[in-house]
Amino acid sequence: MSLATEQASPAATRPAKPKTKRGPEHRPGLNRWLPYALLAPAVLLELFIHIIPMIVGIWMSFVKLTKFFIANWSSAPGAGLGNYKVALDFDNAVGQGLLKSFGVTVAFSLITVAFSWVLGMAAAVALQPEFRGRGLVRTLFLVPYALPAYAGILTWNFMLQRDTGAVNHVLEQLHLSDGNTFWLIGGNALVSLITVAGWKLWTFAFLTLMAGMQSIPRDLYEAASVDGAGNIRQWRNITLPSLRPVNLVLVLVLFLWTFSDFNTPYVLFGTAQPPAGDLITFHIYNASFLTWNFGTGAAMSVLLLIFLMIVTGAYLLVTGRRSRRA
Amino acid sequence: MRLRSLVAAVAATALGISLAACGGGDSDGASGGGSGGDQTLTYWASNQGTSLDNDKEVLTPVLEKFTKDTGIKVNLEVIGWNDLQTRIQTAITSGQAPDVVNIGNTWAASLQATDAFLPFDGDAMNAIGGKDKFVPTALATGGKEGTDPTSVPLYGLAYGLYYNKAMFAAAGLQPPKTWEEMVAAAKKLTVPAKNQWGMALAAGSYTENVHFAFINAAQNKADWFNGEGKPTFTGDGNVQGVLRYLDLMQKDKVANPSNAQYDNGTKSVNDFATKKVAMVINQNNADSSIVANGMKAGEYGVVPFPAPAGGEPVASHVAGINLSIFKNTKNKDAALKFVNYMTSAQTQTTLGKPFASLPVLKDAKPVFTTDEAEAATFQDVYNTKSKPLPLVPAEDQFESTVGKAMNAMFAKIATGGTVTADDVKAALKTAEDQVAASS
């Protein structure tokens, strides 16, 4: 209501505006409220979509929310740090499972981010010079990004089947294997997971890096070229340093996305996820929904959140310091 | 003024969106209706037929008849098996639940523990026709022993060993009566050069795997939980039972290693129906898939899944679908009428054929097949050779932990590894610890 009263005054002072030509500062009420009013919808949505669920999640991690209480979950008894103790007790099956899954996820994230970045960078560099059909190739590269994740991953699932999948068929035709390799169970599951996640992700890296490269002045390259610098030298001494701010954000975003990826393992493996592809988000899903222990699942989620916050903070601190020094 | 209305509009929209987000599901979870003549029940049915649409086609006329008889409308939603458990959990948590729901009967004790379902006490049981109308073993799956059940049987199912008659005749074999005979026959019918295998296993499906962990252990007279509901997974009988089943792929080599990727029973049944394998162990609702895939009735026979010589003659768990009423329903009487109708002799006969189910009512005859020998075999297994899965609250955890451990062991075997009795014991110990830690 106060919003409405505050706004009455600027309406009244409006006739003065053409004389002064000094804009909004002459309308103190509006000036004060407009930014908040424009932010309000976003803040409200943020509150309902992220903040409140997060608070509920943190609360859940401190109560014994098992099947015995989910029907009336506000009455679940407190668990203190019990859920955290179970999740972090590495002598016990639950803790061991979480630790293993954490290890798998770290390996998965690092390799996937590296793989996506290298591929994206290579493609962005290759598509810098103008040539006939460049637009078409760029469009084609964006297909994985445009495709609904579910459809793309499901197609991979078909292709990676042992007996009927295209991957084994092609490898057999090329005499690279006997065509009997398992891709979705056993140790290869991680390779498959990285391939599929990388396939989904590298085009984002490509798009971001390509956009970043557009802003590098051409004359830098021309000058370097006159001085006799080759392509690799130009890339190392001009492209890479110029893309530094882009890369800082890109690598962080890719890491956060891969570390909390749920779609890829869920659609690729279904409910029968192999131990080698047991990513932490899927592990938490199982802990919550298959064993009906939402308290422990929530504790694991909070631990994941803390870990990602620490990694992000440390990353920004280290890279920020280096930027300032440079 | 323009600005004020703009701000108001934006604020109202934002509020509207967030309110809609909070209240979402109100409409589809409606247990409303409530008053007077136009009562409406919401019913979540599990997928029983060849597809979700097929289920709708089969159920719609049955539900219309109920509406005609009672004036109560039924709002039907058919839910696939992969989603059903999560949907039920969400319904329990949010309170936005249907009135009546199908559940897998093995979940009965776990769901009962949530206290979200209506107990069929004396009055409720009388309202649906009394407990004497049901086959006692089927009714026993309705909840924990010694309590009022929170679910009643709807469709009965049991495992049987399907065999290809022509393949058996060509190899001069008789249908097996013991485990040893089954393995010997499977070995004889395994011709990897022709890509023909003795058996197909849904070795990547944790739900199928855990059923065989249970049945094979039961044949060894072993239990998975003690009297207090505590897990006893690592007993010798359990370890040996699990190993015996794994050995079909590992030691006996009568199943294609690719089966380790079969994450549901349909794939192994399809291999049988298309004559790639000589035998498959499946529940009697496999009949519709087998026929749909081109095998004719009469080309296959069914015998009970055999126990090893000297073992307990357990050939199946008491499988099937139960019916539950959510406790917070506003239409309790209508829901009880509906359960009574669905478990009436007439409805059971109507649905028994399309859903290939065994009758859960005393003295009823199976109608899912015209093959009398097959019908008699399944009925015999269901009534006399089956044992209910552990009726304890942690049953669902037993299914997920032991089933997934078996998936991983099959994967190890398929990719060239070896699984010993010690490995099985270690895997079951991990599963046991997981259950203990989360109960």
Interface residues (C-beta under 8 A of the other chain):
Chain A: L3 A4 Q7 P10 A11 L30 A37 L38 A40 P41 L44 L45 L47 F48 I49 T66 K67 F68 I70 A71 N72 W73 V86 N92 A93 V94 Q96 G97 Q161 R162 D163 F182 L184 I185 G186 G187 G270 T271 A272 P274 P275 N286 A287 F289 L290 T291 W292 N293 T296
Chain B: M1 L3 R4 V7 V10 A11 T13 A14 L15 I17 S18 A21 C22 N82 Q85 T86 Q89 I92 T93 G95 S110 A113 T114 D115 A116 G204 S205 Y206 P257 S258 A260 Q261 D263 K327 P393 D396 Q397 S400 T401 K404 N407 A408 A411 K412 A414 T415 K429 T430 A431 E432 D433 Q434 V435 A437 S438 S439
